[in-house]
Amino acid sequence: MEKISRFNVVHRLRKRNLLIAINSVAALSIFFFGYDRGMMAGVNTAVEYYTRMGFAHADENGDPVITDSLLQGGI
């Protein structure tokens, strides 16, 4: 149990420093979540992607037409 307490951040950080550390990790995770959502939005609208995955095809205007929404949601 002594090895666990040595790596436990709560015993080293108190009050304001602990609050800053928790908020920093939360902000970083929100940043990466937003970055991932933005990247995947670009990928999901690419013609090559949705035709290769087989859940849509492009109409005459080049817009995606979803043919299998269950497959789209699972990806």
All heavy atoms as a GROMACS GRO file, in nm:
protein
  588
    1MET      N    1   0.081  -0.121   0.000
    1MET     CA    2   0.000   0.000   0.000
    1MET      C    3   0.085   0.127   0.000
    1MET      O    4   0.036   0.230  -0.038
    1MET     CB    5  -0.091   0.001   0.122
    1MET     CG    6  -0.202  -0.102   0.116
    1MET     SD    7  -0.313  -0.074  -0.022
    1MET     CE    8  -0.417   0.051   0.044
    2GLU      N    9   0.209   0.120   0.041
    2GLU     CA   10   0.291   0.240   0.043
    2GLU      C   11   0.323   0.289  -0.096
    2GLU      O   12   0.338   0.409  -0.118
    2GLU     CB   13   0.420   0.213   0.121
    2GLU     CG   14   0.396   0.200   0.270
    2GLU     CD   15   0.526   0.184   0.346
    2GLU    OE1   16   0.626   0.238   0.299
    2GLU    OE2   17   0.525   0.119   0.450
    3LYS      N   18   0.335   0.199  -0.194
    3LYS     CA   19   0.361   0.242  -0.331
    3LYS      C   20   0.244   0.320  -0.388
    3LYS      O   21   0.262   0.415  -0.461
    3LYS     CB   22   0.391   0.121  -0.420
    3LYS     CG   23   0.525   0.059  -0.394
    3LYS     CD   24   0.552  -0.051  -0.493
    3LYS     CE   25   0.688  -0.111  -0.465
    3LYS     NZ   26   0.721  -0.216  -0.562
    4ILE      N   27   0.124   0.282  -0.353
    4ILE     CA   28   0.007   0.353  -0.402
    4ILE      C   29   0.001   0.493  -0.343
    4ILE      O   30  -0.024   0.590  -0.414
    4ILE     CB   31  -0.122   0.275  -0.370
    4ILE    CG1   32  -0.124   0.145  -0.449
    4ILE    CG2   33  -0.245   0.358  -0.400
    4ILE    CD1   34  -0.238   0.054  -0.414
    5SER      N   35   0.027   0.507  -0.216
    5SER     CA   36   0.019   0.639  -0.155
    5SER      C   37   0.129   0.733  -0.207
    5SER      O   38   0.111   0.854  -0.208
    5SER     CB   39   0.028   0.628  -0.003
    5SER     OG   40   0.154   0.577   0.036
    6ARG      N   41   0.239   0.677  -0.252
    6ARG     CA   42   0.345   0.760  -0.307
    6ARG      C   43   0.302   0.824  -0.439
    6ARG      O   44   0.339   0.937  -0.469
    6ARG     CB   45   0.470   0.674  -0.330
    6ARG     CG   46   0.590   0.755  -0.374
    6ARG     CD   47   0.712   0.669  -0.380
    6ARG     NE   48   0.688   0.555  -0.467
    6ARG     CZ   49   0.778   0.504  -0.551
    6ARG    NH1   50   0.897   0.558  -0.557
    6ARG    NH2   51   0.749   0.402  -0.626
    7PHE      N   52   0.220   0.753  -0.519
    7PHE     CA   53   0.175   0.807  -0.647
    7PHE      C   54   0.042   0.880  -0.636
    7PHE      O   55  -0.008   0.933  -0.734
    7PHE     CB   56   0.162   0.693  -0.749
    7PHE     CG   57   0.294   0.633  -0.786
    7PHE    CD1   58   0.326   0.505  -0.747
    7PHE    CD2   59   0.386   0.705  -0.859
    7PHE    CE1   60   0.448   0.449  -0.781
    7PHE    CE2   61   0.508   0.651  -0.893
    7PHE     CZ   62   0.540   0.523  -0.854
    8ASN      N   63  -0.017   0.884  -0.520
    8ASN     CA   64  -0.145   0.949  -0.500
    8ASN      C   65  -0.125   1.100  -0.497
    8ASN      O   66  -0.057   1.154  -0.410
    8ASN     CB   67  -0.208   0.900  -0.370
    8ASN     CG   68  -0.354   0.930  -0.363
    8ASN    OD1   69  -0.404   1.012  -0.439
    8ASN    ND2   70  -0.424   0.865  -0.272
    9VAL      N   71  -0.187   1.169  -0.590
    9VAL     CA   72  -0.168   1.313  -0.604
    9VAL      C   73  -0.235   1.389  -0.491
    9VAL      O   74  -0.190   1.498  -0.452
    9VAL     CB   75  -0.224   1.360  -0.741
    9VAL    CG1   76  -0.207   1.508  -0.760
    9VAL    CG2   77  -0.157   1.285  -0.853
   10VAL      N   78  -0.338   1.334  -0.435
   10VAL     CA   79  -0.414   1.404  -0.331
   10VAL      C   80  -0.327   1.432  -0.208
   10VAL      O   81  -0.345   1.533  -0.140
   10VAL     CB   82  -0.538   1.321  -0.292
   10VAL    CG1   83  -0.615   1.387  -0.181
   10VAL    CG2   84  -0.627   1.302  -0.412
   11HIS      N   85  -0.232   1.348  -0.179
   11HIS     CA   86  -0.147   1.370  -0.062
   11HIS      C   87  -0.044   1.480  -0.084
   11HIS      O   88   0.008   1.536   0.011
   11HIS     CB   89  -0.075   1.241  -0.024
   11HIS     CG   90  -0.170   1.134   0.022
   11HIS    ND1   91  -0.255   1.150   0.130
   11HIS    CD2   92  -0.195   1.010  -0.027
   11HIS    CE1   93  -0.326   1.041   0.146
   11HIS    NE2   94  -0.292   0.955   0.053
   12ARG      N   95  -0.016   1.511  -0.211
   12ARG     CA   96   0.081   1.617  -0.239
   12ARG      C   97   0.015   1.751  -0.270
   12ARG      O   98   0.070   1.856  -0.240
   12ARG     CB   99   0.170   1.577  -0.357
   12ARG     CG  100   0.280   1.482  -0.313
   12ARG     CD  101   0.375   1.458  -0.424
   12ARG     NE  102   0.329   1.335  -0.489
   12ARG     CZ  103   0.360   1.298  -0.610
   12ARG    NH1  104   0.436   1.374  -0.683
   12ARG    NH2  105   0.317   1.186  -0.661
   13LEU      N  106  -0.100   1.747  -0.336
   13LEU     CA  107  -0.169   1.870  -0.372
   13LEU      C  108  -0.284   1.894  -0.274
   13LEU      O  109  -0.363   1.807  -0.248
   13LEU     CB  110  -0.224   1.860  -0.514
   13LEU     CG  111  -0.121   1.843  -0.625
   13LEU    CD1  112  -0.191   1.825  -0.759
   13LEU    CD2  113  -0.027   1.961  -0.630
   14ARG      N  114  -0.292   2.014  -0.226
   14ARG     CA  115  -0.397   2.050  -0.131
   14ARG      C  116  -0.468   2.176  -0.180
   14ARG      O  117  -0.410   2.260  -0.248
   14ARG     CB  118  -0.338   2.078   0.008
   14ARG     CG  119  -0.266   1.963   0.070
   14ARG     CD  120  -0.365   1.872   0.134
   14ARG     NE  121  -0.291   1.763   0.198
   14ARG     CZ  122  -0.352   1.663   0.253
   14ARG    NH1  123  -0.481   1.656   0.254
   14ARG    NH2  124  -0.282   1.567   0.308
   15LYS      N  125  -0.590   2.188  -0.144
   15LYS     CA  126  -0.675   2.306  -0.163
   15LYS      C  127  -0.664   2.365  -0.304
   15LYS      O  128  -0.706   2.304  -0.400
   15LYS     CB  129  -0.644   2.410  -0.057
   15LYS     CG  130  -0.676   2.362   0.082
   15LYS     CD  131  -0.650   2.468   0.184
   15LYS     CE  132  -0.678   2.412   0.322
   15LYS     NZ  133  -0.649   2.508   0.425
   16ARG      N  134  -0.607   2.482  -0.316
   16ARG     CA  135  -0.605   2.554  -0.445
   16ARG      C  136  -0.524   2.479  -0.550
   16ARG      O  137  -0.565   2.472  -0.666
   16ARG     CB  138  -0.550   2.694  -0.424
   16ARG     CG  139  -0.553   2.778  -0.550
   16ARG     CD  140  -0.519   2.923  -0.520
   16ARG     NE  141  -0.501   3.001  -0.639
   16ARG     CZ  142  -0.600   3.048  -0.714
   16ARG    NH1  143  -0.724   3.024  -0.681
   16ARG    NH2  144  -0.574   3.120  -0.821
   17ASN      N  145  -0.412   2.421  -0.513
   17ASN     CA  146  -0.330   2.349  -0.611
   17ASN      C  147  -0.403   2.226  -0.665
   17ASN      O  148  -0.393   2.194  -0.784
   17ASN     CB  149  -0.197   2.308  -0.549
   17ASN     CG  150  -0.108   2.427  -0.524
   17ASN    OD1  151  -0.121   2.529  -0.589
   17ASN    ND2  152  -0.018   2.415  -0.428
   18LEU      N  153  -0.477   2.157  -0.580
   18LEU     CA  154  -0.554   2.041  -0.624
   18LEU      C  155  -0.667   2.085  -0.717
   18LEU      O  156  -0.692   2.022  -0.819
   18LEU     CB  157  -0.611   1.966  -0.504
   18LEU     CG  158  -0.693   1.841  -0.534
   18LEU    CD1  159  -0.608   1.739  -0.609
   18LEU    CD2  160  -0.748   1.782  -0.406
   19LEU      N  161  -0.732   2.194  -0.683
   19LEU     CA  162  -0.839   2.247  -0.767
   19LEU      C  163  -0.786   2.288  -0.905
   19LEU      O  164  -0.847   2.259  -1.008
   19LEU     CB  165  -0.905   2.366  -0.699
   19LEU     CG  166  -1.023   2.429  -0.771
   19LEU    CD1  167  -1.138   2.331  -0.780
   19LEU    CD2  168  -1.064   2.557  -0.702
   20ILE      N  169  -0.672   2.352  -0.910
   20ILE     CA  170  -0.610   2.391  -1.037
   20ILE      C  171  -0.573   2.268  -1.119
   20ILE      O  172  -0.594   2.264  -1.241
   20ILE     CB  173  -0.488   2.482  -1.012
   20ILE    CG1  174  -0.535   2.618  -0.959
   20ILE    CG2  175  -0.406   2.500  -1.138
   20ILE    CD1  176  -0.423   2.707  -0.911
   21ALA      N  177  -0.519   2.166  -1.055
   21ALA     CA  178  -0.481   2.043  -1.126
   21ALA      C  179  -0.603   1.973  -1.185
   21ALA      O  180  -0.602   1.931  -1.301
   21ALA     CB  181  -0.406   1.949  -1.033
   22ILE      N  182  -0.711   1.962  -1.109
   22ILE     CA  183  -0.832   1.896  -1.157
   22ILE      C  184  -0.893   1.976  -1.272
   22ILE      O  185  -0.932   1.918  -1.375
   22ILE     CB  186  -0.933   1.880  -1.042
   22ILE    CG1  187  -0.882   1.776  -0.944
   22ILE    CG2  188  -1.071   1.840  -1.095
   22ILE    CD1  189  -0.963   1.766  -0.817
   23ASN      N  190  -0.900   2.107  -1.260
   23ASN     CA  191  -0.956   2.190  -1.367
   23ASN      C  192  -0.869   2.188  -1.492
   23ASN      O  193  -0.921   2.193  -1.604
   23ASN     CB  194  -0.976   2.333  -1.319
   23ASN     CG  195  -1.095   2.345  -1.226
   23ASN    OD1  196  -1.187   2.265  -1.232
   23ASN    ND2  197  -1.092   2.444  -1.139
   24SER      N  198  -0.740   2.178  -1.476
   24SER     CA  199  -0.650   2.171  -1.592
   24SER      C  200  -0.671   2.041  -1.669
   24SER      O  201  -0.676   2.041  -1.793
   24SER     CB  202  -0.504   2.182  -1.548
   24SER     OG  203  -0.480   2.306  -1.486
   25VAL      N  204  -0.684   1.931  -1.599
   25VAL     CA  205  -0.708   1.802  -1.664
   25VAL      C  206  -0.845   1.803  -1.733
   25VAL      O  207  -0.859   1.754  -1.846
   25VAL     CB  208  -0.696   1.686  -1.563
   25VAL    CG1  209  -0.743   1.555  -1.623
   25VAL    CG2  210  -0.552   1.673  -1.516
   26ALA      N  211  -0.945   1.860  -1.668
   26ALA     CA  212  -1.079   1.868  -1.727
   26ALA      C  213  -1.078   1.955  -1.852
   26ALA      O  214  -1.139   1.920  -1.954
   26ALA     CB  215  -1.178   1.922  -1.626
   27ALA      N  216  -1.008   2.067  -1.848
   27ALA     CA  217  -1.000   2.155  -1.965
   27ALA      C  218  -0.927   2.087  -2.081
   27ALA      O  219  -0.968   2.100  -2.197
   27ALA     CB  220  -0.929   2.285  -1.927
   28LEU      N  221  -0.823   2.014  -2.050
   28LEU     CA  222  -0.750   1.942  -2.154
   28LEU      C  223  -0.836   1.834  -2.219
   28LEU      O  224  -0.834   1.817  -2.341
   28LEU     CB  225  -0.623   1.880  -2.095
   28LEU     CG  226  -0.523   1.822  -2.194
   28LEU    CD1  227  -0.468   1.932  -2.284
   28LEU    CD2  228  -0.411   1.755  -2.118
   29SER      N  229  -0.914   1.764  -2.138
   29SER     CA  230  -1.001   1.660  -2.194
   29SER      C  231  -1.111   1.721  -2.282
   29SER      O  232  -1.145   1.666  -2.386
   29SER     CB  233  -1.061   1.575  -2.084
   29SER     OG  234  -1.150   1.650  -2.006
   30ILE      N  235  -1.166   1.836  -2.243
   30ILE     CA  236  -1.266   1.903  -2.325
   30ILE      C  237  -1.204   1.952  -2.455
   30ILE      O  238  -1.265   1.942  -2.562
   30ILE     CB  239  -1.331   2.019  -2.246
   30ILE    CG1  240  -1.416   1.963  -2.134
   30ILE    CG2  241  -1.413   2.109  -2.337
   30ILE    CD1  242  -1.465   2.067  -2.036
   31PHE      N  243  -1.082   2.001  -2.450
   31PHE     CA  244  -1.012   2.044  -2.570
   31PHE      C  245  -0.994   1.928  -2.667
   31PHE      O  246  -1.024   1.940  -2.786
   31PHE     CB  247  -0.875   2.104  -2.534
   31PHE     CG  248  -0.787   2.126  -2.652
   31PHE    CD1  249  -0.809   2.234  -2.737
   31PHE    CD2  250  -0.683   2.040  -2.680
   31PHE    CE1  251  -0.728   2.255  -2.847
   31PHE    CE2  252  -0.601   2.060  -2.790
   31PHE     CZ  253  -0.624   2.168  -2.873
   32PHE      N  254  -0.947   1.814  -2.618
   32PHE     CA  255  -0.926   1.699  -2.706
   32PHE      C  256  -1.058   1.643  -2.758
   32PHE      O  257  -1.064   1.594  -2.871
   32PHE     CB  258  -0.845   1.590  -2.636
   32PHE     CG  259  -0.698   1.621  -2.631
   32PHE    CD1  260  -0.630   1.618  -2.512
   32PHE    CD2  261  -0.629   1.653  -2.746
   32PHE    CE1  262  -0.495   1.646  -2.506
   32PHE    CE2  263  -0.494   1.681  -2.742
   32PHE     CZ  264  -0.427   1.678  -2.622
   33PHE      N  265  -1.164   1.647  -2.678
   33PHE     CA  266  -1.294   1.602  -2.725
   33PHE      C  267  -1.342   1.690  -2.841
   33PHE      O  268  -1.390   1.640  -2.943
   33PHE     CB  269  -1.396   1.605  -2.611
   33PHE     CG  270  -1.534   1.564  -2.654
   33PHE    CD1  271  -1.563   1.431  -2.678
   33PHE    CD2  272  -1.633   1.659  -2.670
   33PHE    CE1  273  -1.690   1.393  -2.718
   33PHE    CE2  274  -1.760   1.622  -2.709
   33PHE     CZ  275  -1.788   1.489  -2.734
   34GLY      N  276  -1.329   1.820  -2.827
   34GLY     CA  277  -1.368   1.912  -2.935
   34GLY      C  278  -1.284   1.895  -3.059
   34GLY      O  279  -1.335   1.899  -3.171
   35TYR      N  280  -1.155   1.874  -3.042
   35TYR     CA  281  -1.067   1.850  -3.155
   35TYR      C  282  -1.107   1.724  -3.228
   35TYR      O  283  -1.115   1.721  -3.352
   35TYR     CB  284  -0.922   1.840  -3.106
   35TYR     CG  285  -0.824   1.810  -3.215
   35TYR    CD1  286  -0.781   1.910  -3.302
   35TYR    CD2  287  -0.773   1.682  -3.232
   35TYR    CE1  288  -0.692   1.882  -3.404
   35TYR    CE2  289  -0.683   1.653  -3.333
   35TYR     CZ  290  -0.642   1.754  -3.418
   35TYR     OH  291  -0.554   1.725  -3.518
   36ASP      N  292  -1.135   1.618  -3.154
   36ASP     CA  293  -1.175   1.491  -3.214
   36ASP      C  294  -1.307   1.506  -3.288
   36ASP      O  295  -1.323   1.453  -3.398
   36ASP     CB  296  -1.186   1.383  -3.105
   36ASP     CG  297  -1.225   1.249  -3.163
   36ASP    OD1  298  -1.157   1.204  -3.257
   36ASP    OD2  299  -1.322   1.190  -3.114
   37ARG      N  300  -1.403   1.576  -3.229
   37ARG     CA  301  -1.532   1.597  -3.296
   37ARG      C  302  -1.514   1.674  -3.427
   37ARG      O  303  -1.578   1.643  -3.527
   37ARG     CB  304  -1.627   1.674  -3.205
   37ARG     CG  305  -1.670   1.599  -3.083
   37ARG     CD  306  -1.769   1.493  -3.113
   37ARG     NE  307  -1.890   1.555  -3.163
   37ARG     CZ  308  -1.989   1.489  -3.218
   37ARG    NH1  309  -1.982   1.360  -3.228
   37ARG    NH2  310  -2.095   1.551  -3.262
   38GLY      N  311  -1.428   1.773  -3.426
   38GLY     CA  312  -1.403   1.851  -3.548
   38GLY      C  313  -1.336   1.768  -3.656
   38GLY      O  314  -1.372   1.777  -3.774
   39MET      N  315  -1.241   1.687  -3.618
   39MET     CA  316  -1.173   1.602  -3.716
   39MET      C  317  -1.268   1.498  -3.774
   39MET      O  318  -1.270   1.474  -3.895
   39MET     CB  319  -1.053   1.533  -3.652
   39MET     CG  320  -0.939   1.626  -3.617
   39MET     SD  321  -0.873   1.713  -3.759
   39MET     CE  322  -0.798   1.579  -3.849
   40MET      N  323  -1.347   1.434  -3.689
   40MET     CA  324  -1.438   1.331  -3.737
   40MET      C  325  -1.551   1.390  -3.820
   40MET      O  326  -1.603   1.324  -3.910
   40MET     CB  327  -1.494   1.250  -3.620
   40MET     CG  328  -1.394   1.155  -3.560
   40MET     SD  329  -1.311   1.050  -3.682
   40MET     CE  330  -1.446   0.953  -3.744
   41ALA      N  331  -1.590   1.515  -3.794
   41ALA     CA  332  -1.691   1.579  -3.878
   41ALA      C  333  -1.638   1.596  -4.020
   41ALA      O  334  -1.712   1.577  -4.116
   41ALA     CB  335  -1.731   1.714  -3.818
   42GLY      N  336  -1.511   1.629  -4.031
   42GLY     CA  337  -1.451   1.640  -4.164
   42GLY      C  338  -1.439   1.506  -4.232
   42GLY      O  339  -1.461   1.493  -4.353
   43VAL      N  340  -1.408   1.404  -4.157
   43VAL     CA  341  -1.394   1.269  -4.214
   43VAL      C  342  -1.531   1.216  -4.257
   43VAL      O  343  -1.546   1.159  -4.365
   43VAL     CB  344  -1.328   1.174  -4.113
   43VAL    CG1  345  -1.337   1.030  -4.159
   43VAL    CG2  346  -1.183   1.213  -4.091
   44ASN      N  347  -1.633   1.234  -4.174
   44ASN     CA  348  -1.765   1.179  -4.203
   44ASN      C  349  -1.829   1.240  -4.326
   44ASN      O  350  -1.918   1.180  -4.386
   44ASN     CB  351  -1.858   1.194  -4.083
   44ASN     CG  352  -1.824   1.098  -3.973
   44ASN    OD1  353  -1.767   0.993  -3.996
   44ASN    ND2  354  -1.860   1.135  -3.851
   45THR      N  355  -1.789   1.359  -4.365
   45THR     CA  356  -1.847   1.423  -4.483
   45THR      C  357  -1.765   1.398  -4.609
   45THR      O  358  -1.803   1.444  -4.716
   45THR     CB  359  -1.862   1.574  -4.462
   45THR    OG1  360  -1.735   1.629  -4.430
   45THR    CG2  361  -1.960   1.604  -4.350
   46ALA      N  362  -1.655   1.325  -4.599
   46ALA     CA  363  -1.573   1.294  -4.716
   46ALA      C  364  -1.638   1.182  -4.797
   46ALA      O  365  -1.678   1.079  -4.743
   46ALA     CB  366  -1.433   1.253  -4.673
   47VAL      N  367  -1.648   1.203  -4.927
   47VAL     CA  368  -1.713   1.106  -5.015
   47VAL      C  369  -1.644   0.971  -5.008
   47VAL      O  370  -1.710   0.866  -5.003
   47VAL     CB  371  -1.714   1.158  -5.161
   47VAL    CG1  372  -1.775   1.056  -5.255
   47VAL    CG2  373  -1.787   1.290  -5.169
   48GLU      N  374  -1.512   0.970  -5.007
   48GLU     CA  375  -1.438   0.844  -5.004
   48GLU      C  376  -1.469   0.764  -4.878
   48GLU      O  377  -1.477   0.642  -4.882
   48GLU     CB  378  -1.287   0.870  -5.010
   48GLU     CG  379  -1.240   0.935  -5.138
   48GLU     CD  380  -1.254   1.086  -5.135
   48GLU    OE1  381  -1.280   1.142  -5.027
   48GLU    OE2  382  -1.242   1.147  -5.242
   49TYR      N  383  -1.488   0.833  -4.767
   49TYR     CA  384  -1.514   0.765  -4.641
   49TYR      C  385  -1.650   0.697  -4.639
   49TYR      O  386  -1.662   0.579  -4.611
   49TYR     CB  387  -1.501   0.862  -4.524
   49TYR     CG  388  -1.535   0.802  -4.390
   49TYR    CD1  389  -1.447   0.715  -4.328
   49TYR    CD2  390  -1.654   0.831  -4.327
   49TYR    CE1  391  -1.477   0.659  -4.205
   49TYR    CE2  392  -1.684   0.776  -4.204
   49TYR     CZ  393  -1.595   0.690  -4.144
   49TYR     OH  394  -1.626   0.634  -4.024
   50TYR      N  395  -1.756   0.773  -4.668
   50TYR     CA  396  -1.888   0.711  -4.653
   50TYR      C  397  -1.920   0.611  -4.764
   50TYR      O  398  -1.999   0.521  -4.743
   50TYR     CB  399  -2.000   0.813  -4.633
   50TYR     CG  400  -2.021   0.919  -4.738
   50TYR    CD1  401  -2.079   0.890  -4.860
   50TYR    CD2  402  -1.988   1.051  -4.712
   50TYR    CE1  403  -2.100   0.988  -4.954
   50TYR    CE2  404  -2.010   1.150  -4.805
   50TYR     CZ  405  -2.066   1.118  -4.926
   50TYR     OH  406  -2.087   1.215  -5.018
   51THR      N  407  -1.856   0.622  -4.880
   51THR     CA  408  -1.877   0.517  -4.979
   51THR      C  409  -1.799   0.391  -4.944
   51THR      O  410  -1.847   0.280  -4.961
   51THR     CB  411  -1.839   0.564  -5.120
   51THR    OG1  412  -1.707   0.614  -5.119
   51THR    CG2  413  -1.936   0.670  -5.168
   52ARG      N  414  -1.679   0.408  -4.891
   52ARG     CA  415  -1.600   0.291  -4.851
   52ARG      C  416  -1.664   0.218  -4.732
   52ARG      O  417  -1.665   0.095  -4.728
   52ARG     CB  418  -1.458   0.332  -4.814
   52ARG     CG  419  -1.371   0.214  -4.771
   52ARG     CD  420  -1.230   0.258  -4.746
   52ARG     NE  421  -1.172   0.306  -4.867
   52ARG     CZ  422  -1.070   0.248  -4.930
   52ARG    NH1  423  -1.016   0.141  -4.880
   52ARG    NH2  424  -1.021   0.299  -5.040
   53MET      N  425  -1.720   0.294  -4.637
   53MET     CA  426  -1.782   0.232  -4.522
   53MET      C  427  -1.919   0.173  -4.556
   53MET      O  428  -1.969   0.088  -4.484
   53MET     CB  429  -1.798   0.333  -4.408
   53MET     CG  430  -1.664   0.381  -4.355
   53MET     SD  431  -1.553   0.246  -4.325
   53MET     CE  432  -1.547   0.246  -4.152
   54GLY      N  433  -1.977   0.216  -4.664
   54GLY     CA  434  -2.099   0.155  -4.713
   54GLY      C  435  -2.228   0.202  -4.649
   54GLY      O  436  -2.329   0.133  -4.658
   55PHE      N  437  -2.230   0.318  -4.586
   55PHE     CA  438  -2.354   0.364  -4.526
   55PHE      C  439  -2.418   0.479  -4.603
   55PHE      O  440  -2.525   0.526  -4.567
   55PHE     CB  441  -2.336   0.403  -4.378
   55PHE     CG  442  -2.243   0.518  -4.353
   55PHE    CD1  443  -2.288   0.648  -4.363
   55PHE    CD2  444  -2.112   0.496  -4.317
   55PHE    CE1  445  -2.203   0.755  -4.339
   55PHE    CE2  446  -2.027   0.602  -4.291
   55PHE     CZ  447  -2.073   0.731  -4.304
   56ALA      N  448  -2.358   0.522  -4.713
   56ALA     CA  449  -2.414   0.632  -4.792
   56ALA      C  450  -2.356   0.631  -4.932
   56ALA      O  451  -2.259   0.559  -4.961
   56ALA     CB  452  -2.386   0.766  -4.725
   57HIS      N  453  -2.418   0.712  -5.017
   57HIS     CA  454  -2.364   0.738  -5.150
   57HIS      C  455  -2.391   0.885  -5.182
   57HIS      O  456  -2.470   0.951  -5.115
   57HIS     CB  457  -2.427   0.645  -5.254
   57HIS     CG  458  -2.574   0.667  -5.273
   57HIS    ND1  459  -2.668   0.607  -5.192
   57HIS    CD2  460  -2.642   0.743  -5.361
   57HIS    CE1  461  -2.788   0.643  -5.231
   57HIS    NE2  462  -2.776   0.727  -5.333
   58ALA      N  463  -2.324   0.935  -5.283
   58ALA     CA  464  -2.339   1.075  -5.321
   58ALA      C  465  -2.449   1.088  -5.425
   58ALA      O  466  -2.458   1.007  -5.517
   58ALA     CB  467  -2.208   1.130  -5.375
   59ASP      N  468  -2.533   1.192  -5.409
   59ASP     CA  469  -2.635   1.216  -5.511
   59ASP      C  470  -2.577   1.300  -5.624
   59ASP      O  471  -2.457   1.323  -5.630
   59ASP     CB  472  -2.759   1.281  -5.448
   59ASP     CG  473  -2.733   1.420  -5.392
   59ASP    OD1  474  -2.618   1.467  -5.400
   59ASP    OD2  475  -2.828   1.482  -5.341
   60GLU      N  476  -2.662   1.346  -5.715
   60GLU     CA  477  -2.613   1.420  -5.832
   60GLU      C  478  -2.551   1.554  -5.796
   60GLU      O  479  -2.468   1.608  -5.870
   60GLU     CB  480  -2.723   1.438  -5.937
   60GLU     CG  481  -2.851   1.499  -5.885
   60GLU     CD  482  -2.946   1.397  -5.825
   60GLU    OE1  483  -2.930   1.276  -5.844
   60GLU    OE2  484  -3.039   1.440  -5.756
   61ASN      N  485  -2.586   1.610  -5.679
   61ASN     CA  486  -2.526   1.736  -5.633
   61ASN      C  487  -2.399   1.714  -5.552
   61ASN      O  488  -2.332   1.810  -5.514
   61ASN     CB  489  -2.625   1.814  -5.547
   61ASN     CG  490  -2.746   1.858  -5.625
   61ASN    OD1  491  -2.738   1.880  -5.746
   61ASN    ND2  492  -2.859   1.870  -5.558
   62GLY      N  493  -2.367   1.589  -5.524
   62GLY     CA  494  -2.250   1.559  -5.443
   62GLY      C  495  -2.277   1.550  -5.295
   62GLY      O  496  -2.186   1.531  -5.215
   63ASP      N  497  -2.403   1.567  -5.256
   63ASP     CA  498  -2.441   1.557  -5.114
   63ASP      C  499  -2.458   1.412  -5.074
   63ASP      O  500  -2.503   1.330  -5.153
   63ASP     CB  501  -2.572   1.632  -5.089
   63ASP     CG  502  -2.560   1.781  -5.116
   63ASP    OD1  503  -2.450   1.835  -5.095
   63ASP    OD2  504  -2.660   1.841  -5.161
   64PRO      N  505  -2.423   1.377  -4.949
   64PRO     CA  506  -2.438   1.238  -4.907
   64PRO      C  507  -2.585   1.200  -4.886
   64PRO      O  508  -2.664   1.278  -4.835
   64PRO     CB  509  -2.362   1.232  -4.775
   64PRO     CG  510  -2.357   1.372  -4.726
   64PRO     CD  511  -2.360   1.459  -4.846
   65VAL      N  512  -2.619   1.080  -4.930
   65VAL     CA  513  -2.751   1.023  -4.906
   65VAL      C  514  -2.729   0.900  -4.819
   65VAL      O  515  -2.670   0.802  -4.861
   65VAL     CB  516  -2.819   0.983  -5.039
   65VAL    CG1  517  -2.953   0.917  -5.013
   65VAL    CG2  518  -2.835   1.103  -5.129
   66ILE      N  519  -2.776   0.908  -4.695
   66ILE     CA  520  -2.757   0.798  -4.599
   66ILE      C  521  -2.851   0.685  -4.634
   66ILE      O  522  -2.971   0.703  -4.643
   66ILE     CB  523  -2.782   0.848  -4.455
   66ILE    CG1  524  -2.700   0.972  -4.423
   66ILE    CG2  525  -2.757   0.737  -4.355
   66ILE    CD1  526  -2.552   0.952  -4.432
   67THR      N  527  -2.794   0.565  -4.652
   67THR     CA  528  -2.876   0.449  -4.685
   67THR      C  529  -2.885   0.351  -4.568
   67THR      O  530  -2.976   0.269  -4.566
   67THR     CB  531  -2.817   0.375  -4.806
   67THR    OG1  532  -2.680   0.343  -4.778
   67THR    CG2  533  -2.824   0.463  -4.930
   68ASP      N  534  -2.792   0.358  -4.474
   68ASP     CA  535  -2.794   0.267  -4.358
   68ASP      C  536  -2.758   0.347  -4.234
   68ASP      O  537  -2.641   0.356  -4.196
   68ASP     CB  538  -2.697   0.152  -4.380
   68ASP     CG  539  -2.711   0.042  -4.277
   68ASP    OD1  540  -2.791   0.059  -4.183
   68ASP    OD2  541  -2.643  -0.060  -4.291
   69SER      N  542  -2.859   0.405  -4.170
   69SER     CA  543  -2.834   0.492  -4.054
   69SER      C  544  -2.783   0.413  -3.935
   69SER      O  545  -2.711   0.466  -3.851
   69SER     CB  546  -2.959   0.570  -4.017
   69SER     OG  547  -3.064   0.482  -3.984
   70LEU      N  548  -2.821   0.286  -3.923
   70LEU     CA  549  -2.772   0.204  -3.814
   70LEU      C  550  -2.620   0.185  -3.824
   70LEU      O  551  -2.547   0.196  -3.725
   70LEU     CB  552  -2.843   0.069  -3.811
   70LEU     CG  553  -2.808  -0.023  -3.696
   70LEU    CD1  554  -2.847   0.039  -3.562
   70LEU    CD2  555  -2.877  -0.157  -3.713
   71LEU      N  556  -2.572   0.161  -3.945
   71LEU     CA  557  -2.428   0.146  -3.966
   71LEU      C  558  -2.356   0.279  -3.943
   71LEU      O  559  -2.248   0.282  -3.885
   71LEU     CB  560  -2.400   0.095  -4.107
   71LEU     CG  561  -2.255   0.069  -4.143
   71LEU    CD1  562  -2.193  -0.035  -4.051
   71LEU    CD2  563  -2.244   0.023  -4.287
   72GLN      N  564  -2.416   0.386  -3.985
   72GLN     CA  565  -2.355   0.518  -3.965
   72GLN      C  566  -2.341   0.550  -3.817
   72GLN      O  567  -2.239   0.598  -3.773
   72GLN     CB  568  -2.439   0.626  -4.032
   72GLN     CG  569  -2.381   0.766  -4.011
   72GLN     CD  570  -2.479   0.875  -4.046
   72GLN    OE1  571  -2.600   0.850  -4.052
   72GLN    NE2  572  -2.428   0.993  -4.067
   73GLY      N  573  -2.443   0.519  -3.737
   73GLY     CA  574  -2.437   0.544  -3.593
   73GLY      C  575  -2.339   0.454  -3.522
   73GLY      O  576  -2.280   0.491  -3.421
   74GLY      N  577  -2.318   0.334  -3.573
   74GLY     CA  578  -2.226   0.240  -3.511
   74GLY      C  579  -2.081   0.273  -3.535
   74GLY      O  580  -1.993   0.233  -3.461
   75ILE      N  581  -2.054   0.350  -3.639
   75ILE     CA  582  -1.916   0.388  -3.670
   75ILE      C  583  -1.883   0.507  -3.586
   75ILE      O  584  -1.794   0.527  -3.523
   75ILE     CB  585  -1.900   0.423  -3.819
   75ILE    CG1  586  -1.926   0.299  -3.901
   75ILE    CG2  587  -1.762   0.476  -3.848
   75ILE    CD1  588  -1.928   0.323  -4.048
   0.00000   0.00000   0.00000
